[in-house]
Amino acid sequence: MHSLTKQIPIAGRGYDLAYQAFGPVACNAYTLVCNVTNQAAIVDPSTYDSSEFSVLRDSLEGNEVKHILLTHGHVDHVAGIADAAKQWPNAKIHLHPLEEENYQMARARGKDFGMELPKLPSPTDEIVDGNILKIGESIQLKCLHTPGHAPGHIVFADDQTDNGDVIVGGDLLFRGSVGRTDFFNSSTEDLLASLRRLYEELDDESIVLSGHTNPTYLNEERAANPFVAHALSSPEEWYEEAKERHEWK
């Protein structure tokens, strides 16, 4: 088995987590593998061609891929979904229902990047805010609806320990920046509320594994990210209204 290029230091959690950037816009694909059962999940299979997919496939040799999790339906995050579904036909494909439009548009949008994608497989499981996904014995991910960059954007968070959470965050929060909100169904207001939600519900020591670029930490972004500062300084009533609008628990 050949590992992906970057291993995440999460000792003591009972699983391995790795990532590598693929495709023309360097989108990160993540793998989580339970150390006890060898059951695995892929988050955002971003591989574009067969050579890239072979890297992802070989990194999971000897493991049983049970779940393919999509933070949202943009083309860079789903480019390798057809290959993944073919390689692991029993794996469940998870997508929030508000991402159906983005997902269906992904092939057409791919042409803007010179990407010719095959027909995308249909998702098998709808993600619901607050869902808990269990993979093997050691991986437990909470699904948090975090719209803004995309209407059905999801963050997957492992909050099982008191030693900081592990956040697979898609295109919500980056080191020093945030995801774009200039798409037709994006919302800056929703993205700011989603940022606030991370800080309200997750540990400040949490590592954030983004859809692009390198990992960061919530506390580092609190100190240096102007978008986070804006979200955290906004009135409490503004955040409470957003929670009610999105039916966040």
Secondary structure, DSSP 4 states (H G I P E B T S, - for coil): ----SEE---TTSSEEEEEEEETTTTEEEEEEEETTT-EEEEE-----SHHHHHHHHHHTTTSEEEEEE-S---HHHHTTHHHHHHHSTTSEEEE-GGGHHHHHHHHHHHGGGT----PPPPPSEE--TT-EEEETTTEEEEEEE--SSSTT-EEEEE--SSS--EEEEETSEETTEE----STT--HHHHHHHHHHHHHHS-TT-EEEESSS--EEHHHHHHH-HHHHHHHHS-HHHHHHHHHHHT--
